[in-house]
Amino acid sequence: MVPTPYYLLLAAVLFAIGAGGVMLRRNTLVILMCVELMMNAVNLTFVAFSHELNDMTGQVFVFMIMTVAAVEAAIGLAILVELYRLTRSVNIDEFNSLKG
């Protein structure tokens, strides 16, 4: 059996990779994937603590986060498709049409 700190270390590494991708990348699709990676790192943390404490609350939170992630992906991709139709690009720097 793998100890809980290893799961937490893996979750921290995944979250750091996702946060770095959100801050450094300009491609909107990559940014959305990095946000999903950060949410999955949080899910891993919840499951690790849920298993450590023998409590199902963490797994209920994971179910809710997965629901939010699915909605975020659907809405984010719909917005991205519409912005691509307007600008013919997925580069986030070219989406200045949202400025008032």
N, C-alpha and C positions, 0 to 999 in steps of 0.2 A: 504494500500500500504506500502511495506517495504522500509525504507529509504536506500539511496545509501551506507552510511557507513557500514551498516550491510553486504551488498554484498561484499564490499571491505575487511571487516574483514574475511568473509568466504573464499574469494580468497586468502588472506594472509595465513590463516591456511592451506588451501589445498596446497599452494605452499611450505610452510614450511615442511609439511608432505612429499611431493614429493622430496624436496631437501634432507631431512634427509634420506629418503629411498635410494636415489642415492649414498649418501656418506657412508652409513653404511652397506648396503646389498652387498652380494657377488654373489647372484643368478642373472644371466643376464636377465631372464624373469621379475623378480621383478624390476630390474633397468629400463627396458623398460616401465613397467607399471607406475613407478614413474615419468618418463619423460613425459608420457602422462598425468598424474595427474597435473604436473606443467604447461603443455600447456593448460589444461582445466581451471586452475586457472587464467591464463592470459586471456583466452577467457571470463571468467566471469567478469574480470575487464573491458575489452573492452566493453562488453554488458552493464555493469552498467553505465559506463561513456557515452556511446552512448545514453542510455535512459535518463540520467540526462541532457545531452546537446541537446536532440532532434535532433541528427545528425546520419545519417546512416553510416558514415565512420567506426565507430567501428565495426559494424556488417559485413562490407566488409572485415575488417581485420580478423574477426573470421572465415569467410568462407575460407580465404587464409590459416590461421593456421590449420583449419581442413583438408584442402587438404595436407598440409605439414605433418601433423600427420599421415594421412593415408599412405602416401608414406614412411614415416619413419618406420611405423609399418611393412609394407610389406618388405622393404629392410632389416630392423633389424631382422625380423624373418627368412628371407632367409639366412642371414649371420649366425644366430644362429643355424639353422638346419645344415648348412655345418660344422660349428665348432663342433657341437655335433657329427657329423659323424667321425670327426678326433679324438676327445678327449674322447668321451663317457661321457661328463660332461657338465653342464651348469654353473659351478662355474667359475667366471671371473678370479680367480687367476690361473687357469690351462690353460689359453689361452696364453701360452708363445710362441706358434708356430709363432706368428706374429712378433716376435722380429727378427731383422736382424742380 
